[in-house]
Amino acid sequence: MILCSTCFVAIAQTKKKDAQTVETLKDYFTPVSDQVSRPDSEGFIRRWTLLEPISKPNSSNRVYTDSYLREAASALYFNEQFSGIPYDGMKITTVNKEQLYWHSLDAKNFYVNLLRFAEGHNKQFFGQVFWAATVINCEEDLKDVRIASGANSAAVWFLDEEEVLLMSNDRDLIVDDCMSKRLTLTKGQHIIRGAIFIGPGMADFCLRIVDNNGKPINNFTITSLMKKQK
């Protein structure tokens, strides 16, 4: 097969884009391995499976009221929104017929930089909603714990498909900016999902689980599916 000059240009451009993706992401993320992860020394969860952003344009962050976020987070963006566990490389099709991919990554910092994540995959980062998911495996029942998060600009967090934390208004990234009510995480597997809404401005989040006194909890593991479950 003989390739035309246009094909060579297209291949070169693809390779350049791939190189740019790696270069942009490497300062903020590393690909996950098959090994389980644990919270860092401060209790932050760094292992996440992130979906490439979905357009949700807003000219101002002032729209992020409780009612707006609940309606926006419950809207259907893609069919697999709350079913199963997303895995690295999983492709979804949005209701607007856009094809996007999930990526399993370990954040190098205590926070997840969604701006660099989007930029690294050649996606727009302003006026978007980012979906994030992680699987935690509790070694014992964890009673009276709270999910604590910080985010730019607003977010809604779900534990096993139930809303547990609503972060409204225009926020900066502040550790433990908002906390859920007291929760009991039974021994075994749980999935935490988040919808992070970004208007104009920065785009990142952090999350950890704390006890009733605000002390970080780390007696659980964090896993990520590397391929589709059979």
QUIMOFEN-V884026 format. One record per residue. N is the residue number from 1. PSI is psi in whole degrees, 0 to 359 (none if undefined). D_FIRST is the distance of its C-alpha to the first C-alpha in Angstrom with 2 decimals. Layout:
BEGIN
n=N psi=PSI d_first=D_FIRST
n=N psi=PSI d_first=D_FIRST
END
This chain:
BEGIN
n=1 psi=131 d_first=0.00
n=2 psi=126 d_first=3.82
n=3 psi=136 d_first=6.50
n=4 psi=167 d_first=9.77
n=5 psi=326 d_first=13.03
n=6 psi=322 d_first=14.31
n=7 psi=319 d_first=11.76
n=8 psi=321 d_first=12.79
n=9 psi=317 d_first=16.33
n=10 psi=318 d_first=16.13
n=11 psi=317 d_first=14.95
n=12 psi=319 d_first=17.71
n=13 psi=321 d_first=20.17
n=14 psi=315 d_first=19.57
n=15 psi=321 d_first=20.17
n=16 psi=318 d_first=23.19
n=17 psi=317 d_first=24.55
n=18 psi=318 d_first=24.26
n=19 psi=320 d_first=26.10
n=20 psi=322 d_first=28.69
n=21 psi=311 d_first=29.26
n=22 psi=316 d_first=30.02
n=23 psi=319 d_first=32.18
n=24 psi=321 d_first=34.14
n=25 psi=332 d_first=34.79
n=26 psi=334 d_first=35.63
n=27 psi=348 d_first=39.06
n=28 psi=337 d_first=40.10
n=29 psi=157 d_first=38.29
n=30 psi=148 d_first=36.92
n=31 psi=146 d_first=34.80
n=32 psi=158 d_first=37.12
n=33 psi=181 d_first=37.32
n=34 psi=348 d_first=38.56
n=35 psi=147 d_first=41.99
n=36 psi=159 d_first=44.65
n=37 psi=161 d_first=45.99
n=38 psi=163 d_first=49.52
n=39 psi=154 d_first=51.01
n=40 psi=185 d_first=51.43
n=41 psi=338 d_first=54.88
n=42 psi=6 d_first=55.90
n=43 psi=3 d_first=54.68
n=44 psi=139 d_first=51.64
n=45 psi=122 d_first=48.69
n=46 psi=348 d_first=45.54
n=47 psi=119 d_first=43.01
n=48 psi=151 d_first=41.57
n=49 psi=118 d_first=38.73
n=50 psi=137 d_first=38.04
n=51 psi=137 d_first=36.40
n=52 psi=142 d_first=34.59
n=53 psi=150 d_first=37.24
n=54 psi=134 d_first=38.15
n=55 psi=128 d_first=39.55
n=56 psi=70 d_first=43.36
n=57 psi=137 d_first=44.55
n=58 psi=136 d_first=48.12
n=59 psi=346 d_first=49.68
n=60 psi=151 d_first=52.23
n=61 psi=357 d_first=52.80
n=62 psi=343 d_first=56.24
n=63 psi=349 d_first=54.92
n=64 psi=66 d_first=54.45
n=65 psi=170 d_first=57.66
n=66 psi=312 d_first=58.30
n=67 psi=320 d_first=57.97
n=68 psi=313 d_first=54.76
n=69 psi=319 d_first=53.08
n=70 psi=318 d_first=54.18
n=71 psi=317 d_first=52.87
n=72 psi=323 d_first=49.59
n=73 psi=335 d_first=49.03
n=74 psi=351 d_first=49.82
n=75 psi=152 d_first=47.51
n=76 psi=117 d_first=44.41
n=77 psi=325 d_first=41.25
n=78 psi=155 d_first=39.08
n=79 psi=330 d_first=40.02
n=80 psi=23 d_first=39.87
n=81 psi=318 d_first=42.23
n=82 psi=17 d_first=44.93
n=83 psi=134 d_first=43.51
n=84 psi=192 d_first=42.32
n=85 psi=122 d_first=41.11
n=86 psi=148 d_first=37.94
n=87 psi=161 d_first=35.52
n=88 psi=126 d_first=33.00
n=89 psi=357 d_first=29.74
n=90 psi=133 d_first=31.46
n=91 psi=136 d_first=30.22
n=92 psi=159 d_first=32.83
n=93 psi=123 d_first=32.99
n=94 psi=169 d_first=35.96
n=95 psi=341 d_first=38.29
n=96 psi=14 d_first=36.70
n=97 psi=24 d_first=33.28
n=98 psi=136 d_first=31.90
n=99 psi=124 d_first=29.79
n=100 psi=164 d_first=31.05
n=101 psi=149 d_first=30.88
n=102 psi=146 d_first=33.65
n=103 psi=126 d_first=33.63
n=104 psi=122 d_first=36.04
n=105 psi=153 d_first=37.44
n=106 psi=125 d_first=40.50
n=107 psi=139 d_first=42.25
n=108 psi=339 d_first=43.39
n=109 psi=173 d_first=46.46
n=110 psi=342 d_first=49.06
n=111 psi=160 d_first=47.61
n=112 psi=118 d_first=44.18
n=113 psi=97 d_first=42.78
n=114 psi=332 d_first=41.08
n=115 psi=312 d_first=40.50
n=116 psi=327 d_first=38.30
n=117 psi=312 d_first=36.63
n=118 psi=314 d_first=35.69
n=119 psi=320 d_first=34.75
n=120 psi=339 d_first=32.54
n=121 psi=21 d_first=30.50
n=122 psi=42 d_first=30.49
n=123 psi=153 d_first=33.13
n=124 psi=142 d_first=36.36
n=125 psi=344 d_first=39.39
n=126 psi=145 d_first=42.34
n=127 psi=48 d_first=43.55
n=128 psi=161 d_first=41.79
n=129 psi=129 d_first=42.77
n=130 psi=132 d_first=41.39
n=131 psi=134 d_first=41.69
n=132 psi=148 d_first=42.33
n=133 psi=147 d_first=43.13
n=134 psi=153 d_first=44.36
n=135 psi=125 d_first=45.87
n=136 psi=147 d_first=49.13
n=137 psi=105 d_first=50.82
n=138 psi=131 d_first=54.59
n=139 psi=346 d_first=56.36
n=140 psi=171 d_first=59.61
n=141 psi=132 d_first=61.03
n=142 psi=109 d_first=61.01
n=143 psi=149 d_first=63.95
n=144 psi=47 d_first=64.90
n=145 psi=165 d_first=61.69
n=146 psi=146 d_first=60.03
n=147 psi=124 d_first=56.53
n=148 psi=132 d_first=56.74
n=149 psi=156 d_first=54.15
n=150 psi=151 d_first=53.61
n=151 psi=150 d_first=51.06
n=152 psi=124 d_first=50.00
n=153 psi=325 d_first=50.68
n=154 psi=159 d_first=51.60
n=155 psi=157 d_first=50.62
n=156 psi=129 d_first=51.47
n=157 psi=142 d_first=51.27
n=158 psi=141 d_first=51.32
n=159 psi=116 d_first=52.33
n=160 psi=46 d_first=51.22
n=161 psi=0 d_first=50.68
n=162 psi=134 d_first=54.11
n=163 psi=129 d_first=54.65
n=164 psi=345 d_first=56.55
n=165 psi=126 d_first=56.24
n=166 psi=121 d_first=56.06
n=167 psi=91 d_first=55.59
n=168 psi=178 d_first=56.47
n=169 psi=181 d_first=57.14
n=170 psi=108 d_first=55.31
n=171 psi=156 d_first=55.19
n=172 psi=164 d_first=54.33
n=173 psi=107 d_first=52.98
n=174 psi=129 d_first=56.20
n=175 psi=132 d_first=56.45
n=176 psi=35 d_first=58.17
n=177 psi=321 d_first=58.59
n=178 psi=147 d_first=58.92
n=179 psi=148 d_first=59.80
n=180 psi=173 d_first=59.76
n=181 psi=173 d_first=62.90
n=182 psi=136 d_first=63.81
n=183 psi=158 d_first=61.43
n=184 psi=119 d_first=61.43
n=185 psi=110 d_first=58.18
n=186 psi=158 d_first=58.69
n=187 psi=133 d_first=57.38
n=188 psi=201 d_first=53.76
n=189 psi=138 d_first=50.61
n=190 psi=150 d_first=50.60
n=191 psi=131 d_first=47.92
n=192 psi=126 d_first=48.52
n=193 psi=148 d_first=46.59
n=194 psi=146 d_first=46.95
n=195 psi=114 d_first=46.16
n=196 psi=123 d_first=46.41
n=197 psi=127 d_first=46.87
n=198 psi=121 d_first=46.04
n=199 psi=222 d_first=47.29
n=200 psi=137 d_first=47.72
n=201 psi=194 d_first=48.13
n=202 psi=168 d_first=47.07
n=203 psi=98 d_first=45.22
n=204 psi=169 d_first=46.07
n=205 psi=160 d_first=48.14
n=206 psi=154 d_first=49.91
n=207 psi=139 d_first=51.47
n=208 psi=169 d_first=53.72
n=209 psi=131 d_first=56.30
n=210 psi=159 d_first=59.91
n=211 psi=186 d_first=63.20
n=212 psi=344 d_first=66.25
n=213 psi=7 d_first=67.25
n=214 psi=9 d_first=63.91
n=215 psi=132 d_first=63.01
n=216 psi=143 d_first=59.30
n=217 psi=136 d_first=58.48
n=218 psi=12 d_first=55.95
n=219 psi=56 d_first=56.68
n=220 psi=159 d_first=53.48
n=221 psi=164 d_first=49.87
n=222 psi=127 d_first=46.77
n=223 psi=165 d_first=43.61
n=224 psi=132 d_first=40.24
n=225 psi=129 d_first=37.95
n=226 psi=347 d_first=34.62
n=227 psi=170 d_first=33.08
n=228 psi=135 d_first=34.12
n=229 psi=141 d_first=37.33
n=230 psi=none d_first=37.27
END
